[in-house]
Amino acid sequence: MRHPRIKPVGVDTFMHVYNRTVGSTVEFPFGDVEKEEFIRRVKALDRYYAIDVLAVTVLGNHFHAIIHVPGEPPTNEEAARRYSEHHDGKRCIEPDSLACTKLAMQLRDVSQFMAELQQPFTRWYNRTRLRRRRGHLWADRFKNTVLECGLAVWDCWKYIEMNPVRARIVATPADYRFCSFGEWAGTEKNPFAGAIEKHLMPVFRDLLQVQDLSELQIELRKEFARMKAVDDRKQPDEIGSAIAVAAEKEPFSTRTDRRVRYWVDGLAIGSELFVKTTMARARGIAAVKKRKLVRAINSRSQKTDLYCFKQLRVLLE
């Protein structure tokens, strides 16, 4: 049975959103041009919507993004301003109109955001093939997992940036220009710096003991280097010298060097209280009472403070 999508209202929410193209897992319809176009569209919608993009990674047949969804819609005046800027001043909408009120609600709706990302991209993709293409591009509706701000967002961020490393495309995310960290490393400018400063740094300053984006980038680099060392089966003493204490918390297993289904299909990830509260709002207290949460373990099989609502038969895919 397909459940309604989890979209909390009245509370700021972090989400991991994901989708995959039609076809088998060994088909890769996206080349460099398609990846660049997809990221360009993500950035355009990031400017238009009240939803803030925090990180994005695009590969040959799927994408990941972490977003922040505000609890309340923007004012009608703000919605009208965004609408006009998005259309380069060629279209306007009256702030006191019902249409503008509806628009303001849409500008915080993750379903609307994803529809405006995926559907026009599909039309562009079909139109620009050597032999004009018709039909669906995406295998299914997009998936979204609600994340608690803090460790859940941090581990998920590392997970999506490590995608091209797990795929053996590059040795480090810094070498992959179709992920936000790759752009950050290559240009020394994070494409979503404003949103990270606003939504993540207030928490990361305590969680990771970093004071600014430059220190945050170093923490990410340490984590990526550690994961590469683990994957290369280095000895503990070879790995330890390059790891900060905050970077030692790994991802369900909370690993970032393997594909982990929980980040895509888990529905809600965070502390036990966060997961139960989020799912009770979405599906009712009864659904939460009869559900045993899954507790994450790290690569050393030690329990962590992260929990997931959905139990999955296969941990790694």
Backbone bond lengths (Angstrom), bond angles and torsions (degrees), N, CA, C in turn:
res aa  C-N    CA-C-N  psi(-1)  N-CA   C-N-CA  omega(-1)  CA-C   N-CA-C  phi
1 M - - - 1.464 - - 1.531 109.86 -
2 R 1.302 115.23 132.06 1.461 119.75 178.94 1.522 109.96 -83.09
3 H 1.326 116.86 121.42 1.459 121.67 179.68 1.519 109.79 -87.54
4 P 1.346 116.60 155.73 1.468 118.95 173.69 1.520 110.16 -59.77
5 R 1.312 116.24 147.22 1.457 120.67 -179.91 1.532 109.85 -65.70
6 I 1.339 115.86 141.72 1.468 120.72 179.85 1.523 108.41 -81.53
7 K 1.331 115.77 111.68 1.459 122.33 179.98 1.529 108.39 -137.22
8 P 1.338 117.97 85.91 1.469 120.76 -178.60 1.531 111.62 -56.30
9 V 1.325 115.38 142.63 1.466 121.93 179.34 1.519 108.35 -118.46
10 G 1.310 116.85 139.41 1.453 121.12 176.43 1.510 114.28 85.51
11 V 1.329 117.72 2.72 1.459 121.41 178.73 1.523 108.67 -141.90
12 D 1.311 117.44 136.24 1.460 120.82 177.01 1.522 109.52 -61.66
13 T 1.333 116.28 137.71 1.454 121.19 -172.44 1.530 111.00 -135.16
14 F 1.338 115.46 136.70 1.461 121.43 170.95 1.524 108.07 -99.76
15 M 1.328 116.05 139.11 1.459 120.56 -179.57 1.514 110.98 -137.16
16 H 1.327 114.44 146.74 1.459 122.11 166.38 1.522 106.25 -101.76
17 V 1.341 117.46 121.06 1.461 121.57 178.58 1.522 108.91 -113.94
18 Y 1.322 115.39 147.70 1.463 120.25 -170.78 1.515 109.65 -154.47
19 N 1.329 116.53 147.59 1.453 120.32 167.86 1.524 109.85 -156.83
20 R 1.323 114.42 159.94 1.463 122.57 -177.30 1.527 109.18 -128.59
21 T 1.311 116.81 149.89 1.461 121.00 179.85 1.526 111.01 -77.06
22 V 1.316 115.36 164.18 1.469 120.49 175.88 1.526 109.20 -66.45
23 G 1.321 115.65 162.37 1.458 119.89 178.86 1.507 111.50 101.71
24 S 1.312 116.09 -175.86 1.455 121.64 -177.99 1.525 110.62 -81.60
25 T 1.318 115.17 170.65 1.468 120.17 -178.59 1.517 112.44 -73.75
26 V 1.327 117.74 -8.59 1.469 120.08 178.24 1.528 111.78 -103.35
27 E 1.327 117.07 8.66 1.462 121.52 173.24 1.519 108.54 -98.08
28 F 1.332 116.53 133.80 1.465 121.50 -175.89 1.529 109.82 -130.44
29 P 1.326 116.87 84.77 1.466 120.12 -175.95 1.524 115.05 -72.48
30 F 1.332 117.98 -16.41 1.462 120.38 -177.02 1.524 111.19 -95.83
31 G 1.324 115.09 119.37 1.450 120.96 170.02 1.516 109.45 -99.31
32 D 1.325 117.20 -165.60 1.466 120.89 -177.93 1.526 111.79 -60.60
33 V 1.332 117.18 -41.82 1.465 120.84 -178.18 1.520 110.59 -62.86
34 E 1.321 117.10 -44.59 1.464 121.43 -178.73 1.528 111.13 -66.90
35 K 1.312 116.62 -40.07 1.464 120.16 178.63 1.528 110.97 -64.28
36 E 1.323 116.57 -43.35 1.468 120.20 178.51 1.518 111.38 -62.90
37 E 1.337 116.55 -41.01 1.464 120.33 -179.98 1.520 110.89 -66.27
38 F 1.319 117.03 -39.90 1.464 120.05 179.26 1.523 110.53 -63.39
39 I 1.311 117.51 -45.63 1.465 121.05 -179.86 1.519 110.76 -65.53
40 R 1.326 117.08 -37.71 1.475 120.09 176.84 1.523 110.17 -59.19
41 R 1.316 117.00 -41.71 1.463 120.65 -179.43 1.532 111.21 -70.22
42 V 1.322 117.24 -36.22 1.469 120.52 176.03 1.528 109.78 -59.60
43 K 1.323 116.67 -45.42 1.464 120.72 -178.12 1.529 111.38 -66.47
44 A 1.325 117.08 -37.44 1.467 120.37 178.90 1.526 110.89 -64.64
45 L 1.328 116.95 -43.10 1.460 120.27 178.65 1.519 111.60 -71.21
46 D 1.327 116.73 -30.07 1.457 120.82 175.83 1.531 110.43 -61.43
47 R 1.324 116.91 -37.71 1.473 120.54 177.25 1.523 111.83 -72.65
48 Y 1.324 117.30 -32.66 1.460 122.01 -175.35 1.530 112.21 -80.46
49 Y 1.293 116.92 -47.50 1.465 121.27 -173.71 1.525 111.73 -82.34
50 A 1.326 114.48 159.48 1.472 120.40 172.34 1.518 110.75 -76.51
51 I 1.331 116.44 -11.81 1.461 122.45 174.35 1.525 108.66 -73.47
52 D 1.328 116.66 133.28 1.462 121.58 -179.92 1.523 110.81 -105.56
53 V 1.315 115.76 127.65 1.463 120.82 174.18 1.524 108.45 -82.84
54 L 1.326 116.85 135.95 1.462 122.69 -179.67 1.520 112.83 -109.56
55 A 1.330 116.84 -30.98 1.462 121.60 179.02 1.516 108.49 -163.39
56 V 1.333 116.30 150.51 1.467 121.08 178.83 1.520 108.99 -149.73
57 T 1.320 115.56 144.70 1.463 122.70 174.62 1.520 108.23 -138.58
58 V 1.322 116.48 131.75 1.462 121.72 178.84 1.521 108.85 -122.26
59 L 1.335 116.36 127.27 1.454 121.48 176.57 1.527 110.35 -115.89
60 G 1.297 116.97 -168.07 1.454 119.93 -172.55 1.506 115.58 -68.96
61 N 1.335 117.52 -20.51 1.465 118.91 -179.53 1.525 114.15 -143.76
62 H 1.324 117.92 11.85 1.462 119.85 177.37 1.523 110.49 -163.20
63 F 1.324 114.42 170.00 1.463 120.04 178.04 1.516 110.22 -141.03
64 H 1.322 114.90 158.45 1.461 123.60 173.15 1.524 108.13 -132.09
65 A 1.317 116.34 148.67 1.460 120.67 171.95 1.518 109.40 -151.57
66 I 1.319 115.88 149.02 1.466 121.78 170.86 1.521 106.62 -111.89
67 I 1.312 116.24 129.89 1.455 121.05 -176.39 1.529 110.61 -130.30
68 H 1.323 114.85 159.76 1.466 121.93 173.10 1.522 107.72 -115.34
69 V 1.338 116.46 123.84 1.461 122.45 -179.68 1.521 108.44 -108.38
70 P 1.330 118.55 119.74 1.470 119.99 -178.69 1.519 111.64 -68.55
71 G 1.324 115.54 150.62 1.455 120.06 -179.45 1.516 113.38 -69.70
72 E 1.315 116.35 -29.71 1.458 121.15 -178.26 1.524 110.24 -122.07
73 P 1.328 117.67 151.62 1.471 120.25 178.33 1.527 110.38 -72.45
74 P 1.322 117.74 160.79 1.463 119.65 175.04 1.524 110.02 -68.88
75 T 1.316 117.21 164.46 1.459 120.43 175.83 1.523 109.46 -66.40
76 N 1.321 116.07 162.26 1.464 119.52 177.80 1.517 111.30 -60.92
77 E 1.327 116.29 -36.50 1.465 119.95 179.49 1.525 110.45 -64.68
78 E 1.329 116.34 -41.72 1.465 120.53 178.71 1.517 110.61 -67.47
79 A 1.326 117.28 -40.07 1.458 121.21 178.52 1.524 110.94 -62.76
80 A 1.333 116.68 -42.02 1.470 120.93 179.28 1.526 110.39 -64.13
81 R 1.327 116.67 -39.91 1.469 120.46 179.11 1.525 110.52 -64.35
82 R 1.323 117.31 -45.95 1.459 121.32 179.77 1.535 110.67 -62.45
83 Y 1.316 116.14 -40.59 1.467 120.69 -179.61 1.526 110.90 -61.89
84 S 1.312 116.49 -45.83 1.462 121.22 -179.24 1.531 110.87 -64.62
85 E 1.324 117.68 -44.42 1.458 121.18 179.99 1.522 111.62 -65.98
86 H 1.314 116.37 -37.87 1.468 120.32 -179.83 1.521 111.13 -63.28
87 H 1.323 116.15 -31.90 1.470 121.05 -179.20 1.526 112.09 -102.45
88 D 1.345 115.43 21.63 1.475 121.64 176.22 1.531 113.11 54.98
89 G 1.325 116.07 33.61 1.450 120.82 177.72 1.518 114.95 76.14
90 K 1.327 117.78 1.46 1.464 121.12 -177.63 1.526 112.38 -83.36
91 R 1.331 115.80 -16.56 1.458 120.41 176.57 1.517 108.70 -130.25
92 C 1.315 115.53 144.84 1.467 120.83 179.15 1.526 109.16 -135.09
93 I 1.319 115.63 160.76 1.454 121.62 176.89 1.515 107.86 -141.42
94 E 1.319 116.58 138.57 1.468 121.19 -177.10 1.531 110.01 -74.05
95 P 1.328 117.73 126.35 1.472 120.44 -177.68 1.523 114.24 -58.66
96 D 1.345 117.56 -30.45 1.468 119.92 -176.58 1.523 113.04 -92.44
97 S 1.325 117.66 12.69 1.464 121.01 -179.07 1.523 111.30 -90.59
98 L 1.332 115.86 157.80 1.460 120.77 175.91 1.523 110.66 -65.00
99 A 1.332 115.72 -33.44 1.463 120.13 178.81 1.526 110.74 -62.01
100 C 1.319 117.05 -36.71 1.461 120.66 179.91 1.527 110.66 -71.85
101 T 1.337 116.73 -36.49 1.460 120.19 176.35 1.524 110.50 -62.56
102 K 1.319 116.77 -41.59 1.460 121.87 177.01 1.525 110.61 -64.62
103 L 1.335 116.17 -41.85 1.460 120.98 178.64 1.527 110.92 -61.13
104 A 1.315 116.88 -43.00 1.468 120.62 -179.94 1.526 110.99 -59.03
105 M 1.330 116.88 -40.09 1.464 120.49 177.70 1.529 110.79 -65.75
106 Q 1.326 116.66 -38.94 1.459 120.81 -179.12 1.526 112.02 -67.53
107 L 1.326 117.15 -29.33 1.457 120.94 -175.16 1.536 112.95 -72.48
108 R 1.323 117.83 -6.69 1.472 121.19 173.19 1.534 111.72 -117.29
109 D 1.321 116.83 10.31 1.461 121.93 -176.02 1.524 109.60 -95.81
110 V 1.330 117.03 115.89 1.466 120.59 -177.42 1.523 111.63 -64.09
111 S 1.326 117.84 -33.27 1.466 120.32 178.49 1.521 110.98 -65.57
112 Q 1.330 116.57 -41.27 1.449 120.76 178.00 1.530 110.70 -66.04
113 F 1.316 115.72 -42.03 1.468 121.50 178.29 1.527 110.65 -58.39
114 M 1.325 116.45 -48.42 1.460 120.55 -177.67 1.518 112.07 -69.27
115 A 1.327 116.73 -35.35 1.465 119.67 177.00 1.525 110.68 -64.17
116 E 1.327 116.17 -41.22 1.453 119.83 -179.41 1.526 112.05 -73.97
117 L 1.319 116.33 -17.11 1.461 120.38 174.21 1.530 110.62 -85.44
118 Q 1.307 117.33 -51.13 1.462 121.21 -170.50 1.524 113.77 -77.90
119 Q 1.318 117.80 -42.17 1.466 119.27 -174.20 1.533 112.79 -68.45
120 P 1.336 119.85 -48.70 1.472 118.48 176.34 1.532 112.56 -64.35
121 F 1.340 116.83 -34.60 1.466 118.68 177.37 1.526 110.17 -63.52
122 T 1.321 117.29 -40.27 1.469 120.61 177.67 1.520 110.90 -60.61
123 R 1.336 116.69 -44.24 1.469 119.68 179.13 1.520 110.46 -62.68
124 W 1.346 116.40 -42.49 1.467 119.91 177.46 1.523 110.56 -61.87
125 Y 1.316 116.73 -44.70 1.461 121.45 -178.55 1.527 110.61 -61.54
126 N 1.310 117.31 -48.24 1.467 120.94 -178.90 1.524 111.74 -62.75
127 R 1.318 115.80 -37.62 1.468 121.42 -176.54 1.527 112.94 -72.30
128 T 1.321 117.36 -28.32 1.464 120.63 -171.89 1.527 113.89 -99.28
129 R 1.339 118.09 8.39 1.463 119.68 175.84 1.535 110.27 -75.51
130 L 1.327 116.93 154.69 1.461 120.52 177.93 1.518 110.80 -58.62
131 R 1.322 115.43 -40.40 1.461 120.86 170.58 1.515 106.72 -110.98
132 R 1.302 116.39 114.36 1.460 121.56 -173.30 1.527 110.97 -49.03
133 R 1.312 115.80 130.66 1.452 122.47 -173.80 1.518 110.89 -103.97
134 R 1.335 116.78 152.65 1.455 122.01 175.10 1.524 109.00 -130.41
135 G 1.339 115.95 156.46 1.454 120.00 172.15 1.510 114.00 103.21
136 H 1.326 114.26 -173.73 1.460 121.95 -175.55 1.526 111.37 -71.14
137 L 1.311 115.33 149.58 1.464 121.96 173.33 1.524 110.66 -108.34
138 W 1.350 116.58 -35.31 1.473 120.96 -175.12 1.520 110.64 -95.39
139 A 1.333 115.94 140.45 1.461 121.20 -174.70 1.526 112.80 -67.44
140 D 1.325 116.91 -31.74 1.464 120.68 -176.00 1.518 107.81 -160.71
141 R 1.319 117.33 -178.59 1.446 119.09 174.20 1.532 108.56 -66.90
142 F 1.304 116.96 154.04 1.456 119.57 -177.33 1.533 110.92 -64.92
143 K 1.322 115.50 155.49 1.461 121.75 177.03 1.521 108.99 -105.23
144 N 1.321 116.03 145.30 1.467 120.21 175.79 1.520 110.36 -137.51
145 T 1.317 114.99 137.38 1.460 122.72 177.38 1.521 108.28 -120.40
146 V 1.321 116.99 127.90 1.458 121.88 179.53 1.524 108.65 -79.24
147 L 1.326 116.48 131.26 1.462 122.31 -177.01 1.518 111.00 -116.51
148 E 1.312 116.47 139.94 1.458 120.59 171.87 1.525 108.72 -79.22
149 C 1.323 116.59 136.28 1.461 119.60 179.64 1.525 109.39 -65.58
150 G 1.296 115.74 132.79 1.457 120.78 -177.21 1.505 110.00 126.30
151 L 1.329 116.83 -128.83 1.452 121.56 -174.92 1.523 112.55 -61.41
152 A 1.336 117.14 -38.62 1.467 119.67 -179.00 1.525 111.07 -62.63
153 V 1.340 116.67 -45.49 1.468 120.19 178.37 1.528 110.10 -65.60
154 W 1.318 117.44 -43.28 1.466 122.13 -178.94 1.528 111.32 -59.73
155 D 1.326 117.18 -48.83 1.455 120.05 -179.03 1.527 111.84 -68.42
156 C 1.326 116.94 -37.72 1.459 119.90 178.20 1.529 110.57 -66.26
157 W 1.326 116.88 -38.39 1.464 121.20 177.76 1.529 110.27 -59.28
158 K 1.327 116.11 -47.48 1.460 119.91 178.21 1.530 110.43 -61.67
159 Y 1.326 116.08 -39.21 1.460 120.90 -178.70 1.525 111.62 -60.56
160 I 1.331 117.58 -47.91 1.461 118.27 -175.82 1.528 111.46 -73.54
161 E 1.331 118.33 -32.72 1.467 119.74 178.68 1.528 110.95 -70.10
162 M 1.341 117.71 -26.11 1.459 121.68 -179.21 1.524 112.95 -81.99
163 N 1.324 118.18 -1.75 1.463 120.92 -178.97 1.527 113.65 -53.31
164 P 1.327 119.46 -50.52 1.476 118.33 -179.35 1.520 113.43 -66.50
165 V 1.332 117.98 -22.49 1.464 120.79 175.74 1.523 109.34 -74.72
166 R 1.327 116.53 -45.03 1.470 119.57 177.50 1.526 111.37 -60.83
167 A 1.335 116.10 -32.59 1.468 120.93 179.51 1.528 112.19 -80.23
168 R 1.334 117.18 -0.09 1.469 123.07 179.26 1.528 111.94 63.50
169 I 1.327 116.61 28.96 1.462 120.60 176.67 1.521 110.26 -82.61
170 V 1.338 115.85 -40.98 1.468 122.17 179.97 1.522 108.77 -138.74
171 A 1.323 115.77 167.35 1.462 120.64 179.03 1.514 112.20 -86.66
172 T 1.323 117.08 -21.78 1.470 122.16 -178.89 1.520 108.91 -150.49
173 P 1.343 118.62 147.76 1.465 120.70 178.24 1.527 113.52 -57.29
174 A 1.325 117.13 -25.37 1.468 120.37 179.65 1.522 111.59 -61.70
175 D 1.330 117.42 -22.52 1.463 121.54 -178.11 1.522 112.95 -92.64
176 Y 1.328 117.31 0.88 1.469 120.82 -176.74 1.522 109.19 -111.53
177 R 1.316 117.25 110.22 1.465 119.98 -172.16 1.520 114.50 -80.58
178 F 1.336 117.28 -2.70 1.457 119.37 179.45 1.526 112.23 -102.22
179 C 1.320 116.10 23.65 1.463 121.53 169.51 1.525 106.68 -128.33
180 S 1.314 116.46 156.30 1.465 119.86 -174.26 1.519 111.58 -64.34
181 F 1.349 117.72 -33.64 1.461 118.27 178.56 1.520 111.10 -69.75
182 G 1.322 117.21 -36.80 1.456 120.27 177.27 1.513 111.97 -61.19
183 E 1.330 117.09 -41.82 1.461 120.41 176.24 1.523 110.75 -65.85
184 W 1.317 116.29 -40.75 1.466 121.59 178.54 1.525 110.65 -60.79
185 A 1.333 116.60 -46.21 1.460 120.83 -178.91 1.523 111.64 -68.24
186 G 1.339 116.53 -36.13 1.453 119.80 -176.29 1.510 114.50 -77.87
187 T 1.334 116.89 -29.13 1.467 120.70 -175.93 1.518 113.23 -113.94
188 E 1.351 116.54 -8.46 1.466 122.30 -174.40 1.527 111.73 61.82
189 K 1.335 115.57 21.98 1.457 120.76 176.69 1.519 108.55 -134.84
190 N 1.324 116.50 116.70 1.459 119.75 177.96 1.528 109.27 -75.07
191 P 1.344 118.34 125.96 1.467 120.50 -177.15 1.522 113.86 -64.37
192 F 1.324 117.19 -17.78 1.470 120.77 -178.83 1.533 110.95 -123.52
193 A 1.323 115.57 32.80 1.466 121.72 -175.09 1.529 112.20 -57.05
194 G 1.319 117.34 -43.30 1.462 120.75 -178.17 1.516 112.31 -59.68
195 A 1.326 116.30 -44.70 1.461 120.58 -179.42 1.529 110.98 -68.19
196 I 1.334 117.45 -38.10 1.464 120.88 179.04 1.523 110.51 -65.17
197 E 1.328 116.15 -43.97 1.464 120.44 177.18 1.525 110.97 -59.78
198 K 1.296 116.33 -42.18 1.469 121.38 -174.94 1.526 112.65 -73.97
199 H 1.332 116.90 -45.13 1.462 119.90 -169.65 1.525 114.72 -102.48
200 L 1.327 118.46 -28.45 1.460 120.79 -172.91 1.522 114.71 -107.09
201 M 1.316 117.24 -40.41 1.459 119.32 -174.89 1.526 113.91 -60.54
202 P 1.330 120.31 -35.77 1.473 118.37 176.37 1.529 112.99 -57.14
203 V 1.326 117.39 -30.65 1.466 121.34 178.25 1.525 110.86 -90.09
204 F 1.324 117.08 -41.19 1.464 120.80 -176.85 1.527 112.96 -66.87
205 R 1.317 117.35 -25.42 1.472 118.78 178.40 1.525 111.09 -60.03
206 D 1.328 116.51 -36.69 1.464 120.13 177.65 1.523 111.54 -86.96
207 L 1.320 116.44 -43.32 1.461 120.78 -176.08 1.525 112.38 -64.43
208 L 1.329 116.15 -44.28 1.465 120.92 -173.53 1.521 113.41 -109.02
209 Q 1.340 116.26 -5.55 1.460 120.79 -177.85 1.534 111.00 59.06
210 V 1.328 115.62 45.36 1.464 121.69 175.25 1.521 108.16 -116.69
211 Q 1.316 116.85 146.90 1.454 121.12 -175.34 1.526 113.58 -105.04
212 D 1.320 117.39 -22.37 1.464 119.76 -177.85 1.524 109.98 -152.04
213 L 1.328 116.59 179.91 1.463 120.78 -176.24 1.523 112.51 -66.06
214 S 1.305 117.60 -32.29 1.467 119.19 179.44 1.517 111.10 -65.24
215 E 1.330 117.24 -39.93 1.458 120.43 176.70 1.529 111.18 -70.00
216 L 1.335 115.85 -34.12 1.461 119.82 176.98 1.528 110.35 -64.58
217 Q 1.316 117.19 -40.74 1.461 120.76 178.30 1.533 110.94 -61.62
218 I 1.323 116.58 -38.55 1.459 120.91 177.99 1.526 110.82 -63.19
219 E 1.345 116.21 -41.71 1.464 119.54 178.57 1.525 111.10 -62.07
220 L 1.324 116.23 -39.96 1.458 119.63 177.61 1.524 110.93 -65.46
221 R 1.319 116.42 -42.83 1.465 119.87 178.87 1.531 111.01 -60.50
222 K 1.335 116.99 -40.51 1.460 120.55 178.64 1.522 110.98 -62.94
223 E 1.320 115.64 -42.24 1.457 119.05 179.53 1.525 111.53 -64.65
224 F 1.322 115.91 -43.73 1.458 118.74 179.72 1.528 111.11 -63.47
225 A 1.337 116.33 -40.71 1.466 120.35 178.30 1.522 111.05 -64.30
226 R 1.329 116.26 -40.06 1.457 119.79 178.66 1.521 111.05 -63.17
227 M 1.340 116.63 -44.12 1.449 119.90 -179.21 1.524 111.29 -64.11
228 K 1.315 116.22 -36.92 1.468 119.20 177.22 1.522 110.16 -66.15
229 A 1.322 117.01 -40.37 1.463 120.94 179.07 1.524 111.11 -64.73
230 V 1.319 116.55 -40.31 1.463 120.69 177.61 1.524 109.76 -63.43
231 D 1.316 115.98 -44.31 1.463 121.01 179.88 1.526 110.93 -63.04
232 D 1.315 117.20 -32.80 1.472 122.42 178.24 1.522 112.44 -84.27
233 R 1.335 116.91 4.64 1.469 122.83 177.11 1.531 112.68 60.51
234 K 1.323 116.05 41.62 1.455 120.49 176.02 1.528 110.12 -72.09
235 Q 1.303 116.14 157.94 1.452 121.50 178.60 1.528 110.47 -74.62
236 P 1.337 117.12 153.04 1.468 120.31 -177.90 1.524 114.00 -54.25
237 D 1.326 117.22 -39.04 1.459 118.42 -178.46 1.525 111.82 -69.79
238 E 1.341 117.49 -24.64 1.461 121.61 177.54 1.525 110.97 -76.21
239 I 1.322 114.73 -30.11 1.463 119.77 -178.33 1.530 111.57 -83.56
240 G 1.325 116.14 -41.29 1.461 121.41 -169.99 1.504 115.61 -57.56
241 S 1.331 117.86 -35.81 1.461 120.22 -176.18 1.522 113.08 -65.79
242 A 1.372 117.28 -20.08 1.463 121.03 -176.59 1.518 112.98 -101.12
243 I 1.321 117.68 9.73 1.470 120.27 -172.75 1.529 111.38 -116.31
244 A 1.297 117.09 130.63 1.464 122.30 170.74 1.523 108.38 -85.31
245 V 1.343 117.39 157.82 1.464 121.10 -176.40 1.530 111.04 -58.72
246 A 1.315 117.10 -44.46 1.466 119.71 -178.21 1.507 112.19 -66.63
247 A 1.348 118.00 -26.94 1.454 121.66 -178.46 1.508 113.03 -83.38
248 E 1.337 118.44 -1.13 1.454 121.10 -178.50 1.522 112.47 -83.65
249 K 1.343 116.92 -9.91 1.462 119.86 177.27 1.523 108.07 -78.27
250 E 1.318 115.46 113.98 1.450 119.21 -174.72 1.514 112.20 -102.85
251 P 1.462 117.17 150.44 1.391 112.96 156.90 1.430 99.31 -101.50
252 F 4.886 77.75 172.04 1.368 146.26 -135.93 1.468 103.15 -40.22
253 S 1.208 131.60 78.86 1.457 127.53 -31.96 1.510 106.77 -32.21
254 T 1.315 122.50 148.45 1.460 119.00 179.20 1.517 109.72 -80.52
255 R 1.304 117.58 56.50 1.457 122.63 -179.26 1.518 109.96 -99.44
256 T 1.324 115.51 147.65 1.464 119.74 176.83 1.517 111.61 -109.58
257 D 1.334 118.23 -3.46 1.457 120.17 -179.88 1.522 111.84 -95.30
258 R 1.331 117.97 3.57 1.456 122.51 177.36 1.518 109.16 -130.48
259 R 1.320 116.59 156.56 1.457 120.14 175.10 1.519 108.75 -76.03
260 V 1.299 117.94 123.24 1.460 123.05 -173.49 1.527 109.08 -121.17
261 R 1.323 116.93 117.26 1.461 121.55 -172.90 1.523 112.89 -66.60
262 Y 1.315 117.96 -26.37 1.457 120.22 -174.50 1.529 112.30 -59.30
263 W 1.329 117.66 -35.43 1.471 119.62 -178.60 1.521 111.33 -66.37
264 V 1.327 117.22 -25.18 1.463 121.26 -178.70 1.525 111.77 -95.12
265 D 1.323 117.37 -43.97 1.461 122.17 -171.24 1.523 114.78 -109.37
266 G 1.323 118.60 3.97 1.456 120.72 -171.10 1.518 116.84 -76.38
267 L 1.325 118.67 -13.46 1.471 126.25 178.59 1.526 113.36 73.51
268 A 1.330 118.59 -51.25 1.467 121.05 178.60 1.524 108.81 -150.94
269 I 1.340 116.65 134.14 1.469 121.83 -179.03 1.520 109.13 -134.88
270 G 1.316 116.23 133.51 1.456 121.75 178.46 1.524 109.41 165.64
271 S 1.336 116.01 -154.05 1.460 119.74 176.16 1.530 109.40 -67.95
272 E 1.321 116.40 164.03 1.468 120.38 -179.36 1.527 110.88 -58.63
273 L 1.338 116.85 -42.61 1.464 120.87 179.97 1.518 110.97 -64.72
274 F 1.337 117.42 -43.14 1.461 121.20 -179.54 1.520 111.13 -61.11
275 V 1.317 117.89 -47.43 1.461 121.52 -177.44 1.526 110.58 -63.61
276 K 1.331 117.44 -45.17 1.463 120.51 -178.89 1.529 111.25 -65.33
277 T 1.331 116.44 -41.30 1.471 120.04 -179.89 1.524 111.01 -65.96
278 T 1.328 116.79 -45.25 1.460 121.11 -179.34 1.520 111.57 -61.60
279 M 1.311 117.32 -46.69 1.455 120.78 -177.10 1.528 112.26 -74.12
280 A 1.320 118.04 -28.86 1.465 120.24 175.78 1.520 110.11 -65.92
281 R 1.321 116.90 -39.58 1.468 120.58 176.80 1.522 111.40 -65.20
282 A 1.341 115.82 -35.74 1.461 119.81 -175.57 1.526 113.00 -82.42
283 R 1.348 117.44 -37.54 1.466 120.06 -171.34 1.518 114.51 -128.02
284 G 1.329 117.13 -0.05 1.447 119.97 178.78 1.520 112.85 96.62
285 I 1.332 115.58 155.38 1.470 121.17 -176.70 1.517 111.54 -63.96
286 A 1.334 116.91 -35.35 1.463 119.99 -177.18 1.526 111.33 -60.92
287 A 1.320 116.93 -39.53 1.460 120.71 -178.66 1.522 111.43 -66.16
288 V 1.326 116.63 -29.74 1.462 121.31 -179.13 1.525 111.09 -80.63
289 K 1.337 116.55 -39.12 1.462 120.54 -176.75 1.523 112.33 -60.85
290 K 1.316 117.20 -35.58 1.467 119.90 -176.27 1.525 112.72 -92.32
291 R 1.311 117.30 6.10 1.457 120.87 -178.17 1.519 111.48 -108.97
292 K 1.305 116.29 128.07 1.460 121.65 174.28 1.522 108.22 -91.22
293 L 1.322 116.85 123.59 1.459 120.85 -177.87 1.525 111.10 -73.88
294 V 1.321 115.11 154.47 1.464 121.74 176.19 1.522 107.98 -95.17
295 R 1.323 116.63 129.75 1.460 120.81 178.80 1.530 109.54 -100.72
296 A 1.309 116.16 133.37 1.463 120.51 -176.49 1.516 111.42 -74.71
297 I 1.326 114.36 149.86 1.465 120.88 171.95 1.523 108.38 -122.55
298 N 1.305 116.32 154.89 1.459 119.46 177.96 1.524 110.12 -94.42
299 S 1.320 116.98 -174.00 1.463 120.96 -174.63 1.519 112.83 -66.47
300 R 1.335 117.50 -14.50 1.461 121.26 177.08 1.529 111.45 -97.71
301 S 1.357 115.58 13.78 1.470 122.84 179.35 1.517 112.39 63.57
302 Q 1.320 117.22 26.73 1.461 122.11 177.11 1.534 109.46 -97.58
303 K 1.322 116.48 142.42 1.454 120.90 -179.85 1.532 110.42 -70.11
304 T 1.340 115.96 144.48 1.461 121.60 178.25 1.529 109.14 -115.78
305 D 1.324 116.69 -174.65 1.465 121.55 -179.67 1.520 112.70 -93.93
306 L 1.320 118.34 9.87 1.456 122.03 178.82 1.525 110.98 -97.67
307 Y 1.332 114.81 139.12 1.456 121.52 177.29 1.528 108.99 -126.61
308 C 1.336 114.50 156.14 1.464 120.88 178.72 1.518 108.82 -130.20
309 F 1.331 117.52 143.76 1.461 120.59 -176.84 1.522 111.90 -75.65
310 K 1.310 117.00 -40.77 1.458 120.84 -170.68 1.518 111.17 -95.09
311 Q 1.338 116.01 129.44 1.456 121.01 175.57 1.525 108.13 -90.15
312 L 1.327 116.11 127.97 1.458 121.20 -177.54 1.523 109.37 -114.95
313 R 1.315 115.64 139.91 1.460 119.89 -178.48 1.537 110.81 -68.28
314 V 1.307 116.35 -37.06 1.453 120.87 -179.35 1.510 109.08 -110.52
315 L 1.309 116.27 120.25 1.458 120.24 -178.68 1.524 111.89 -77.02
316 L 1.334 115.74 -46.55 1.468 120.73 -178.45 1.516 109.77 -107.74
317 E 1.338 116.86 141.86 1.468 119.79 176.86 1.508 109.50 -122.86
